[in-house]
Amino acid sequence: MAEQDPSAPVRFMDLQDPRYAYMFGFLQADGHLSQGRGQKGQLAAEINVRDIHILREFQQLTPYYSSITERVRRTNFAEAHHSATWSLCSLEARTIVNEFGIPYGKKSFSVEPPRTDFSRPDYLRGIIDADGSLGWTAQGFPFLSLTSASTAIAAYLCDYGKTITHRERTISRNTRDGVYNVCYYKEAAQLLAAHLYYDGCLSLNHKKANADSIQQWIRPADMRVAPPRRRWTVQDDQELLRLGDAAAAAVALNRTEQSCSMRLWRIQSGHVLVPPQ
């Protein structure tokens, strides 16, 4: 995380400040920037009232007038959903966040990490707090995941996550709703959660509690560690196509027949493009 000079003046949305990096990531994922007539508009974030503390932190960090309101309404998931909304109307503030990468209107597919220096773990924690999950699987394993429609955000988490966990993740949109699901399990989830949710960080209380909780998991002595995933190279794909047979390719490429069969199907069905030799 970026080191701060306590004597330096605080600038709104200085993304090298961990608090603003977190706030920006959270708002980029779960906020909405709308534009009205003339210079009118609003930056707003609506969340469950249990997390209202984070909106109060945003209000404290914002040197412009902003408000927090509450409402109870019926939703598809609850008869009485109690939410809190933070709203900011200042044109100057909206211009700053817009220039850093929160577009007006729909944004889920277009948002990407800021193109300026920023505190990386705090920014990602804001993204995870807004659009991610962490805790325990049904089998009792630690996990940390992100659901995002943005290619740039999903790819950035994979890149940063590899640096911290040394585990590689690849992304593809799921067929049901066209979003990316990036998941880390077991020790990888513990490492990434401990890195992002450090002591004293700005975060949702229940997400920080979950991040701390999953650190207690210890791999059973009889549970094997899966070896690093072996990626397919262009040369592997070309040899697989040349042979055209999963069993023969398994021997030639030192892979399982099932792996070769699935890869061959993906190539032949157009899910993977292989350049000609």
DRENVEXKOL-646723 format. One record per residue (C-alpha): chain; x, y, z; residue number from 1. Coordinates in Angstrom, 2 decimals, padded with zeros to 5 digits. Example, Ala and Ser with C-alpha at 12.3 -4.5 7.8 and 13.67 -1.06 7.14 Angstrom:
 ch       u       v       w   i
  A  012.30 -004.50  007.80   1
  A  013.67 -001.06  007.14   2
This chain:
 ch       u       v       w   i
  A  000.00  000.00  000.00   1
  A  001.19  003.55 -000.67   2
  A  003.02  005.35  002.15   3
  A  001.44  008.66  003.16   4
  A  003.08  011.80  004.48   5
  A  000.89  012.82  007.45   6
  A  001.92  016.47  007.05   7
  A  000.86  016.65  003.39   8
  A -002.54  018.19  002.54   9
  A -005.23  015.66  001.57  10
  A -006.52  016.01 -002.00  11
  A -009.94  014.63 -002.90  12
  A -009.56  011.32 -004.73  13
  A -005.79  011.15 -004.41  14
  A -005.67  007.52 -005.47  15
  A -002.30  006.95 -003.86  16
  A -004.07  007.48 -000.54  17
  A -005.35  004.00  000.48  18
  A -008.69  005.41  001.65  19
  A -009.45  007.12 -001.66  20
  A -008.18  004.16 -003.67  21
  A -010.63  001.95 -001.78  22
  A -013.45  004.47 -002.14  23
  A -012.85  004.81 -005.87  24
  A -012.80  001.05 -006.42  25
  A -016.01  000.65 -004.43  26
  A -017.79  003.44 -006.31  27
  A -016.51  002.21 -009.67  28
  A -018.11 -001.16 -008.97  29
  A -021.20 -000.24 -006.98  30
  A -021.75  003.47 -007.57  31
  A -023.69  005.28 -010.29  32
  A -022.79  008.58 -011.95  33
  A -025.78  010.25 -013.58  34
  A -026.01  013.45 -015.61  35
  A -028.96  015.84 -015.74  36
  A -029.68  019.02 -017.63  37
  A -026.97  021.64 -017.70  38
  A -024.49  021.01 -014.93  39
  A -026.81  018.89 -012.84  40
  A -025.99  015.33 -011.92  41
  A -025.25  012.99 -009.08  42
  A -022.79  010.36 -007.87  43
  A -024.60  007.84 -005.68  44
  A -024.11  004.47 -004.04  45
  A -026.92  002.41 -002.48  46
  A -026.05 -000.49 -000.17  47
  A -027.61 -002.57  002.60  48
  A -028.12 -000.45  005.70  49
  A -025.92 -002.84  007.71  50
  A -022.97 -001.33  005.79  51
  A -023.94  002.31  006.33  52
  A -020.67  002.84  008.19  53
  A -018.76  002.79  004.90  54
  A -021.00  005.53  003.45  55
  A -020.26  007.65  006.52  56
  A -016.56  007.12  005.84  57
  A -017.12  008.32  002.25  58
  A -018.92  011.37  003.60  59
  A -015.99  012.15  005.91  60
  A -013.52  011.77  003.03  61
  A -015.47  014.10  000.73  62
  A -014.78  017.85  001.08  63
  A -018.07  018.63 -000.71  64
  A -021.60  018.45  000.62  65
  A -023.02  014.92  000.42  66
  A -026.00  013.24  002.04  67
  A -026.97  009.79  003.35  68
  A -030.58  008.70  003.24  69
  A -032.34  005.47  004.15  70
  A -035.35  003.70  002.69  71
  A -037.25  000.44  003.05  72
  A -038.72 -001.15 -000.06  73
  A -039.90 -004.46 -001.42  74
  A -037.50 -006.30 -003.73  75
  A -037.33 -009.67 -005.50  76
  A -035.28 -010.94 -002.56  77
  A -036.98 -009.42  000.47  78
  A -040.35 -008.06  001.53  79
  A -038.68 -005.16  003.32  80
  A -035.16 -004.35  002.09  81
  A -033.60 -001.59  004.22  82
  A -030.94  000.30  002.27  83
  A -028.82  003.43  002.66  84
  A -027.79  005.77 -000.17  85
  A -024.88  008.20 -000.26  86
  A -025.35  011.05 -002.75  87
  A -022.94  013.70 -004.02  88
  A -023.98  016.40 -006.49  89
  A -020.92  018.68 -006.75  90
  A -019.92  019.20 -010.40  91
  A -016.26  019.55 -009.42  92
  A -016.31  016.24 -007.54  93
  A -018.18  014.48 -010.34  94
  A -015.69  015.78 -012.89  95
  A -012.79  014.39 -010.86  96
  A -014.22  010.87 -010.52  97
  A -015.33  010.88 -014.15  98
  A -011.83  011.76 -015.36  99
  A -010.36  008.99 -013.20 100
  A -012.64  006.37 -014.73 101
  A -016.25  006.37 -013.55 102
  A -018.33  007.04 -016.67 103
  A -021.78  008.59 -016.74 104
  A -024.61  006.11 -017.15 105
  A -024.16  002.37 -017.60 106
  A -020.60  001.33 -016.83 107
  A -020.41 -002.38 -016.00 108
  A -018.66 -003.40 -019.22 109
  A -016.47 -000.32 -019.70 110
  A -014.83  000.38 -016.33 111
  A -011.13 -000.30 -015.97 112
  A -008.38  000.38 -013.43 113
  A -007.29  004.04 -013.20 114
  A -004.66  005.25 -015.65 115
  A -002.69  006.97 -012.92 116
  A -000.74  005.87 -009.88 117
  A -002.99  004.30 -007.26 118
  A -002.81  002.08 -004.19 119
  A -003.42 -001.30 -005.78 120
  A -004.50 -003.51 -002.85 121
  A -006.88 -000.85 -001.55 122
  A -008.44 -000.28 -004.97 123
  A -008.98 -004.02 -005.41 124
  A -010.43 -004.34 -001.91 125
  A -013.00 -001.71 -002.87 126
  A -013.88 -003.72 -005.97 127
  A -014.17 -006.95 -003.95 128
  A -016.25 -005.28 -001.21 129
  A -018.70 -004.04 -003.83 130
  A -018.81 -006.92 -006.34 131
  A -016.99 -009.82 -004.68 132
  A -017.44 -012.45 -002.02 133
  A -015.21 -014.19  000.46 134
  A -015.85 -016.79  003.11 135
  A -016.41 -020.54  003.10 136
  A -017.62 -022.90  000.39 137
  A -020.27 -025.52  001.14 138
  A -017.41 -028.00  001.53 139
  A -015.78 -025.82  004.19 140
  A -012.94 -024.40  002.05 141
  A -011.89 -020.72  002.09 142
  A -012.69 -018.77 -001.07 143
  A -012.41 -015.27 -002.49 144
  A -014.21 -014.39 -005.71 145
  A -015.17 -011.49 -007.95 146
  A -018.09 -011.26 -010.37 147
  A -017.62 -008.54 -012.96 148
  A -018.82 -007.69 -016.46 149
  A -015.62 -005.70 -017.13 150
  A -012.86 -007.52 -018.98 151
  A -010.28 -005.01 -017.74 152
  A -011.23 -005.42 -014.06 153
  A -011.36 -009.23 -014.20 154
  A -008.03 -009.39 -016.01 155
  A -006.46 -006.96 -013.53 156
  A -007.48 -009.12 -010.59 157
  A -005.99 -012.18 -012.32 158
  A -002.73 -010.34 -012.92 159
  A -002.49 -008.95 -009.39 160
  A -003.67 -012.19 -007.84 161
  A -000.91 -014.10 -009.61 162
  A  001.67 -011.73 -008.09 163
  A  000.36 -012.40 -004.58 164
  A -000.65 -016.07 -004.74 165
  A  001.51 -017.39 -007.61 166
  A -001.68 -019.02 -008.92 167
  A -002.73 -018.30 -012.47 168
  A -006.33 -017.61 -013.41 169
  A -007.78 -017.25 -016.90 170
  A -011.07 -015.51 -017.63 171
  A -014.01 -016.18 -019.91 172
  A -017.57 -014.88 -019.79 173
  A -020.07 -017.40 -018.54 174
  A -022.80 -018.32 -020.99 175
  A -025.72 -017.60 -018.64 176
  A -025.28 -013.87 -018.03 177
  A -022.08 -012.88 -019.80 178
  A -020.01 -011.97 -016.73 179
  A -016.63 -013.11 -015.48 180
  A -016.23 -015.14 -012.30 181
  A -012.69 -015.05 -010.90 182
  A -012.26 -017.41 -007.94 183
  A -009.46 -018.30 -005.53 184
  A -009.70 -021.20 -003.09 185
  A -007.90 -022.57 -000.04 186
  A -004.36 -021.20  000.49 187
  A -004.63 -018.87 -002.51 188
  A -007.78 -017.31 -001.03 189
  A -006.06 -016.96  002.35 190
  A -003.02 -015.24  000.84 191
  A -005.03 -012.80 -001.24 192
  A -007.51 -012.03  001.56 193
  A -004.71 -011.39  004.07 194
  A -002.99 -009.07  001.59 195
  A -006.09 -007.07  000.69 196
  A -007.74 -006.99  004.13 197
  A -004.85 -005.89  006.30 198
  A -005.38 -004.63  009.87 199
  A -006.78 -001.12  010.02 200
  A -007.90 -000.99  006.39 201
  A -011.08  000.71  005.25 202
  A -013.57 -002.05  004.40 203
  A -017.02 -003.47  004.98 204
  A -017.10 -004.93  008.48 205
  A -018.51 -008.31  007.48 206
  A -016.04 -008.72  004.61 207
  A -013.12 -007.96  006.93 208
  A -014.50 -010.45  009.46 209
  A -014.72 -013.11  006.74 210
  A -011.19 -012.33  005.57 211
  A -009.93 -012.86  009.11 212
  A -012.04 -015.98  009.61 213
  A -010.72 -017.89  006.60 214
  A -007.16 -017.52  007.88 215
  A -007.99 -020.19  010.47 216
  A -008.30 -022.95  007.87 217
  A -005.50 -025.54  007.80 218
  A -005.20 -028.02  004.98 219
  A -005.80 -031.60  006.23 220
  A -002.68 -033.76  006.12 221
  A -004.31 -036.19  003.68 222
  A -005.48 -033.49  001.22 223
  A -003.13 -033.34 -001.74 224
  A -002.03 -030.04 -003.26 225
  A -003.00 -029.76 -006.92 226
  A  000.02 -029.13 -009.17 227
  A  000.20 -025.83 -011.09 228
  A -002.04 -025.84 -014.12 229
  A -000.15 -026.50 -017.36 230
  A -001.15 -024.06 -020.08 231
  A -001.62 -024.97 -023.73 232
  A  000.88 -023.35 -026.08 233
  A  000.41 -022.58 -029.78 234
  A  002.82 -025.42 -030.56 235
  A  000.76 -027.83 -028.42 236
  A -002.42 -026.83 -030.23 237
  A -000.82 -027.19 -033.65 238
  A  000.47 -030.67 -032.78 239
  A -002.94 -031.66 -031.42 240
  A -004.58 -030.56 -034.69 241
  A -001.94 -032.32 -036.77 242
  A -002.54 -035.60 -034.96 243
  A -006.29 -035.14 -034.79 244
  A -006.60 -037.89 -032.18 245
  A -006.82 -037.36 -028.43 246
  A -005.18 -040.68 -027.51 247
  A -002.18 -040.13 -029.80 248
  A -001.84 -036.51 -028.68 249
  A -001.88 -037.57 -025.02 250
  A  001.24 -039.67 -025.62 251
  A  002.99 -037.07 -027.79 252
  A  002.24 -034.12 -025.50 253
  A  002.49 -035.96 -022.16 254
  A -001.08 -034.98 -021.22 255
  A -004.19 -036.89 -020.26 256
  A -006.45 -038.15 -023.01 257
  A -009.37 -036.32 -021.42 258
  A -007.46 -033.03 -021.53 259
  A -006.54 -033.54 -025.19 260
  A -010.09 -034.53 -026.10 261
  A -011.55 -031.42 -024.47 262
  A -008.95 -029.13 -026.03 263
  A -009.54 -030.64 -029.47 264
  A -013.27 -030.07 -029.10 265
  A -012.71 -026.44 -028.06 266
  A -010.51 -025.81 -031.10 267
  A -012.85 -027.55 -033.57 268
  A -015.91 -025.79 -032.16 269
  A -014.27 -022.37 -032.51 270
  A -013.89 -021.62 -028.80 271
  A -010.10 -021.49 -029.26 272
  A -008.41 -020.01 -032.33 273
  A -005.12 -021.55 -033.42 274
  A -002.86 -019.65 -035.87 275
  A -001.77 -021.70 -038.91 276
  A  001.73 -023.14 -038.99 277
